[in-house]
C-alpha cells in the first residue's frame, strides 16, 4: 500500500468497534475485569489487556499503530509532547555515569533538556554532526547514545545521517534520529540504521496546531540483549521489545508523560493528510526560497533545496523533498522587525509544521535564553528569521513578502 492509503485505513485494519472507520475517543482511564486472574495476568505481562490510562489507552494505541506504520517500526509509544518523548526515553534507558553525544545544532528546548540531564550525572557532548569524523572523536568508553535531528532548526544544517548510522553500528551505540522536521513521508530513519525515531507529533504529523503530542518508535535494529541498562524485570519475551517495555514501565508509569485520548484523536486525524500537506508545503517553501535568494533585500537564505546549501547533494540523496523550513538573513540596512510587522498573511508566531505559514526572529525568542555565545556556536545571527511554510496559495505568500520587503 502507498503511504496515504496505509494511514487512511490504519484504524479499520487495527480493529474498530461497531464497524467505524476511525478509532473513537476513549477518555476513560480505568479498566475493569470480571476475573481477577485476568487482571493479574495483564499486569504481569502474560496476557494482553489494559491496566491504567497512564500507560495504555485504546485511542492512543491506535495512534501508536499509525505512527508505527509510517516509520516501518517494530513498536511505537506516544507521549504528551515531543519533549516528554525525548525525556522519557533518556530517563528510562540511561543512568548516572553514561555519556551522550548530541548535535551541536539541536533545537533550543532539546538542548536545554540535555543540559538538565547533565546536571544529574549523565555526561553530554555537543558536536557538529555534519561530518561523522567529528562525532567519532567525541565517543568515549561510557558513550551509550547518539542524538541528532534530520534538519537543524533554524539554520537547516543536515547531518551525515548515513555516516552516523555506520558509526553507531560499529560502536554498538543507540542511534536516535529526531525526524520531526522531515516527517516519515520525506525520510525513513531505518534506512540509515537508526535505533529510534522521535517525533513532536504536534508539528507535521498532527499538522493543524490543535494538539500536543510526541512519539518514540523502536525500529527493531538494536540488540537490546547486549545493552547493560535493560533491567532484569524487562528481559523477557521478544528481545526487540525490551527497551519499549522499559520505557512503558519505567517511563510512562514512573515519569507520567502520558498522551490524552482527545489529543491522540486529533493527531491521528491530522496524520491522514500528512503526505498531501507536505507536498504543498514543500512546493511553497521552494518557491519562497527562490524568491528570497533573488531579492535584493536578502543577504542569505538557508534552505536545503537550494544548490547554495552546503548539504544540498546529501539532501537529494536522503530525503524525498527538502522540507518546508527555511531561514533568511536580511541585509543589515533592512529593519527586519518592521518588515515582519508588515506581513499580513504570514503569522508572527512560534511553532512549526502548521498548515499556516509562521515567521519568528529566533535570536529574540525561541533561542534567546541560550545566550549570545551559544547562538554564535550555532551560527544564529541576531537578524535571522525562520519561516515554517504552510499550505496557503503560493501567490498570496509571495505577494505578502513582496509588499513587506518593498
ZAMARGU-4260 file (C-alpha; in steps of 0.2 Angstrom, whole numbers, plus 5000, padded with zeros to 4 digits):
<rodrens>
0) 5000/5000/5000 | 5005/5018/4997 | 5009/5030/5011 | 4992/5039/5012 | 4982/5023/5009
5) 4990/5014/5024 | 4986/5029/5035 | 4968/5031/5030 | 4964/5013/5033 | 4975/5010/5048
10) 4962/5011/5062 | 4950/5000/5052 | 4963/4986/5050 | 4969/4988/5068 | 4951/4985/5074
15) 4937/4997/5077 | 4921/4995/5087 | 4904/4994/5078 | 4911/4995/5060 | 4918/5013/5062
20) 4932/5018/5050 | 4941/5028/5064 | 4945/5024/5081 | 4934/5034/5093 | 4940/5044/5108
25) 4941/5033/5124 | 4943/5046/5138 | 4942/5033/5152 | 4957/5028/5162 | 4951/5013/5172
30) 4949/4996/5165 | 4939/4983/5175 | 4940/4964/5174 | 4927/4951/5179 | 4940/4938/5184
35) 4954/4944/5195 | 4966/4931/5187 | 4964/4941/5170 | 4969/4957/5179 | 4984/4949/5187
40) 4990/4941/5170 | 4988/4958/5162 | 4999/4967/5175 | 5012/4953/5174 | 5013/4954/5155
45) 5006/4937/5152 | 4990/4942/5144 | 4986/4957/5133 | 4974/4970/5140 | 4973/4987/5148
50) 4979/4992/5165 | 4978/5010/5168 | 4977/5026/5157 | 4994/5032/5162 | 5002/5018/5152
55) 4989/5012/5139 | 4973/5019/5131 | 4964/5012/5116 | 4964/5029/5106 | 4982/5032/5110
60) 4986/5014/5105 | 4978/5016/5088 | 4988/5032/5085 | 5004/5022/5090 | 4999/5009/5077
65) 4998/5023/5064 | 5015/5030/5068 | 5022/5013/5068 | 5016/5010/5050 | 5023/5027/5045
70) 5040/5023/5052 | 5040/5005/5047 | 5044/5001/5066 | 5044/4987/5077 | 5034/4996/5091
75) 5029/5014/5095 | 5025/5024/5110 | 5015/5040/5111 | 5018/5054/5124 | 5010/5070/5130
80) 5023/5081/5120 | 5039/5079/5109 | 5049/5084/5124 | 5041/5071/5135 | 5045/5058/5122
85) 5064/5063/5122 | 5064/5065/5141 | 5056/5048/5145 | 5067/5039/5133 | 5083/5046/5141
90) 5075/5044/5159 | 5071/5025/5155 | 5087/5020/5146 | 5101/5030/5154 | 5109/5031/5171
95) 5122/5041/5180 | 5139/5040/5173 | 5133/5037/5155 | 5138/5048/5141 | 5128/5055/5126
100) 5134/5063/5110 | 5121/5076/5104 | 5121/5088/5089 | 5128/5105/5092 | 5113/5112/5082
105) 5099/5104/5092 | 5083/5114/5094 | 5084/5125/5110 | 5072/5116/5121 | 5080/5099/5117
110) 5097/5106/5121 | 5091/5113/5137 | 5084/5096/5141 | 5101/5088/5138 | 5109/5101/5149
115) 5097/5096/5163 | 5101/5078/5162 | 5120/5083/5163 | 5116/5091/5180 | 5110/5074/5186
120) 5126/5064/5181 | 5123/5060/5163 | 5138/5067/5153 | 5133/5076/5137 | 5145/5082/5122
125) 5138/5093/5109 | 5146/5090/5092 | 5145/5097/5074 | 5137/5081/5066 | 5138/5087/5048
130) 5153/5076/5046 | 5154/5060/5055 | 5173/5061/5058 | 5170/5074/5071 | 5157/5063/5080
135) 5169/5048/5081 | 5182/5059/5090 | 5169/5063/5104 | 5165/5045/5108 | 5170/5038/5125
140) 5171/5022/5133 | 5155/5026/5143 | 5145/5033/5127 | 5128/5025/5126 | 5118/5035/5114
145) 5120/5047/5099 | 5106/5060/5096 | 5103/5070/5080 | 5089/5079/5071 | 5087/5077/5052
150) 5087/5095/5048 | 5093/5108/5061 | 5082/5121/5067 | 5084/5136/5062 | 5099/5135/5051
155) 5094/5119/5042 | 5111/5110/5043 | 5109/5092/5038 | 5120/5079/5047 | 5129/5065/5039
160) 5115/5053/5044 | 5122/5038/5034 | 5139/5040/5041 | 5132/5042/5059 | 5122/5026/5057
165) 5138/5016/5051 | 5147/5023/5066 | 5134/5019/5079 | 5133/5001/5072 | 5151/4998/5073
170) 5152/5005/5091 | 5136/4997/5097 | 5128/5014/5101 | 5109/5018/5102 | 5106/5030/5087
175) 5092/5042/5089 | 5085/5052/5075 | 5073/5066/5078 | 5063/5065/5062 | 5051/5080/5066
180) 5056/5092/5053 | 5056/5079/5039 | 5042/5068/5044 | 5041/5050/5039 | 5034/5055/5022
185) 5050/5063/5017 | 5063/5052/5026 | 5064/5035/5034 | 5077/5034/5048 | 5078/5015/5047
190) 5086/5017/5030 | 5102/5024/5039 | 5102/5012/5053 | 5093/5022/5067 | 5088/5013/5083
195) 5074/5026/5087 | 5065/5039/5078 | 5057/5053/5088 | 5043/5065/5083 | 5035/5080/5090
200) 5018/5075/5084 | 5012/5092/5087 | 5021/5098/5071 | 5019/5090/5054 | 5010/5073/5059
205) 4996/5082/5068 | 4999/5097/5057 | 4985/5109/5062 | 4992/5117/5078 | 4977/5110/5089
210) 4985/5096/5099 | 5002/5092/5108 | 5010/5075/5107 | 5026/5066/5105 | 5032/5048/5100
215) 5046/5036/5100 | 5047/5022/5088 | 5059/5007/5090 | 5064/5002/5073 | 5070/4984/5078
220) 5088/4987/5073 | 5097/4986/5090 | 5102/4971/5100 | 5094/4975/5117 | 5100/4959/5125
225) 5118/4966/5124 | 5113/4983/5132 | 5118/4984/5150 | 5104/4996/5156 | 5090/4985/5152
230) 5084/4980/5170 | 5081/4961/5174 | 5062/4964/5175 | 5061/4968/5157 | 5072/4955/5150
235) 5058/4943/5145 | 5048/4939/5129 | 5053/4947/5112 | 5071/4955/5115 | 5066/4968/5102
240) 5053/4975/5114 | 5065/4976/5130 | 5068/4994/5128 | 5050/4999/5123 | 5043/4989/5138
245) 5056/4998/5150 | 5051/5014/5143 | 5032/5010/5145 | 5035/5004/5163 | 5050/5015/5170
250) 5045/5029/5158 | 5026/5031/5156 | 5022/5023/5173 | 5035/5032/5183 | 5038/5048/5174
255) 5020/5051/5168 | 5021/5060/5152 | 5005/5051/5145 | 4996/5057/5130 | 4977/5061/5132
260) 4964/5052/5122 | 4957/5068/5115 | 4974/5074/5109 | 4978/5057/5101 | 4961/5058/5092
265) 4966/5074/5084 | 4983/5070/5080 | 4978/5054/5071 | 4965/5063/5061 | 4979/5076/5056
270) 4991/5062/5051 | 4979/5055/5037 | 4983/5070/5026 | 5002/5071/5030 | 5008/5067/5013
275) 4996/5080/5004 | 5001/5094/5016 | 5020/5090/5015 | 5019/5091/4996 | 5010/5108/4996
280) 5021/5115/5010 | 5037/5109/5001 | 5031/5117/4985 | 5028/5133/4993 | 5045/5133/5003
285) 5054/5130/4987 | 5045/5145/4978 | 5049/5156/4993 | 5067/5151/4994 | 5070/5155/4976
290) 5061/5172/4979 | 5072/5176/4994 | 5088/5171/4985 | 5085/5183/4971 | 5078/5198/4982
295) 5090/5212/4984 | 5085/5215/5002 | 5090/5197/5007 | 5108/5193/5011 | 5107/5174/5014
300) 5094/5161/5013 | 5095/5144/5022 | 5085/5131/5013 | 5091/5113/5009 | 5083/5113/4992
305) 5094/5127/4986 | 5110/5122/4976 | 5119/5135/4988 | 5115/5125/5003 | 5130/5116/5010
310) 5122/5099/5011 | 5111/5100/4995 | 5118/5084/4987 | 5115/5075/5004 | 5098/5081/5005
315) 5094/5075/4987 | 5101/5058/4991 | 5092/5055/5008 | 5075/5065/5008 | 5061/5064/4996
320) 5059/5083/4997 | 5069/5096/5006 | 5056/5100/5019 | 5046/5116/5022 | 5058/5125/5035
325) 5069/5140/5028 | 5078/5155/5036 | 5084/5171/5030 | 5096/5185/5035 | 5090/5202/5028
330) 5104/5214/5023 | 5110/5225/5038 | 5101/5241/5032 | 5084/5232/5032 | 5073/5234/5048
335) 5069/5216/5049 | 5057/5218/5064 | 5047/5231/5055 | 5047/5220/5039 | 5039/5206/5050
340) 5026/5218/5056 | 5021/5222/5039 | 5017/5204/5035 | 4998/5201/5034 | 4995/5183/5028
345) 5011/5176/5037 | 5008/5174/5056 | 5021/5180/5068 | 5022/5165/5080 | 5032/5151/5087
350) 5028/5133/5082 | 5032/5124/5065 | 5024/5111/5054 | 5007/5120/5054 | 4996/5122/5039
355) 4998/5141/5041 | 5015/5150/5037 | 5023/5156/5053 | 5038/5168/5055 | 5049/5171/5070
360) 5065/5181/5074 | 5074/5166/5083 | 5088/5175/5092 | 5075/5186/5101 | 5063/5172/5105
365) 5065/5153/5105 | 5084/5154/5106 | 5085/5170/5117 | 5088/5160/5133 | 5103/5150/5127
370) 5113/5166/5126 | 5124/5175/5113 | 5139/5163/5114 | 5129/5148/5111 | 5119/5156/5097
375) 5136/5161/5089 | 5141/5142/5090 | 5125/5138/5081 | 5128/5151/5068 | 5112/5160/5073
380) 5114/5179/5070 | 5103/5192/5078 | 5093/5196/5062 | 5090/5178/5057 | 5072/5174/5053
385) 5064/5157/5052 | 5049/5153/5042 | 5038/5137/5044 | 5030/5137/5027 | 5012/5132/5026
390) 4999/5127/5013 | 4992/5143/5008 | 4991/5148/4989 | 5009/5152/4985 | 5004/5168/4975
395) 4997/5175/4992 | 5013/5171/5001 | 5024/5179/4988 | 5013/5194/4987 | 5014/5196/5006
400) 5033/5195/5006 | 5034/5207/4991 | 5024/5221/5000 | 5033/5218/5017 | 5050/5219/5009
405) 5045/5233/4997
</rodrens>
